[in-house]
Amino acid sequence: MPRAVHAFAWGGTLLAAIAVILAAAAAEGTGPWEGWEEGRELRRPGYAERVWPDRPIRTRANTFSNLAYVTVGLYACGLALSDRRRARQAGPDVSLGNVVVATPALSALFGLSCLWLGFSSGLFHASLTRAGQRLDVAAMYPPLLSLLAIAASRAIPARIGRRLGASLPTWGLLAAAVVVAEIALWRWKWSMSATTVLSSLIAAMALVTVAEHLLWPGRFRSAWLGWGACLLVAGLVCRQTDVAGSFPVGPDSWLQGHALWHLLTAAALGTLYLHERSERGRDELT
């Protein structure tokens, strides 16, 4: 991976953390969440971390841990820019070696989805408002939808509608579908079970990745799937023990079960993305 991508991801994460710290310091004592409709977690906490109702950041660890999604998102965006640059330099008919990504645009879509998740979840845990909760839950879906879009792009032509005289790039249609789905899921967030929707998307992603290995044996690095599954299960255990109040730390610790859920699921998303990037060209398998 190019050093510039590492610098872009970690430099951007550092700037984001500094921005949050400075904004919180500037808002100290001003009651920035006054007038916002309270979320249930403000008065009846659903997580083990202590809530500070009068502070700009009402839960510290659960807020700052969302920077993990930001890091993953910046890595994906940085790699998308790197892929685009390499593709332009190599030309349209030259392989990029061992990395075959659907398009840099869909890679960037995944990255932006992770950035949106980091912002939305961070806003919710900082504010514990109903609006923040709505954004938080709806933002869980786009990263998985984006990964499904990357997988789907392999099964359909690069351009659609040639026979109709209006050829459109597949990536644009898939990106539009992800955006429309996100708007719909946000619009009807309160009328559906977030657990059901998220579980369905995770199951769909699992089925798709298994199908990829069955259809193209040896074309993807299966180790990334193993890591992703382990990270997701570990994150789920941390989240559930936190909700149950049995996570073995105090409420003022920076090591919280739900914060680890953020870190581990961000890493799981990253491994799924790397799995999609691990695809080898057909010519390398013959």
Summary of the structure (lengths in Angstrom):
residues: 286
radius of gyration: 20.2
end to end distance: 25.7
largest distance: 65.9
contacts: 895
relative contact order: 0.13
helix: 69%
strand: 2%
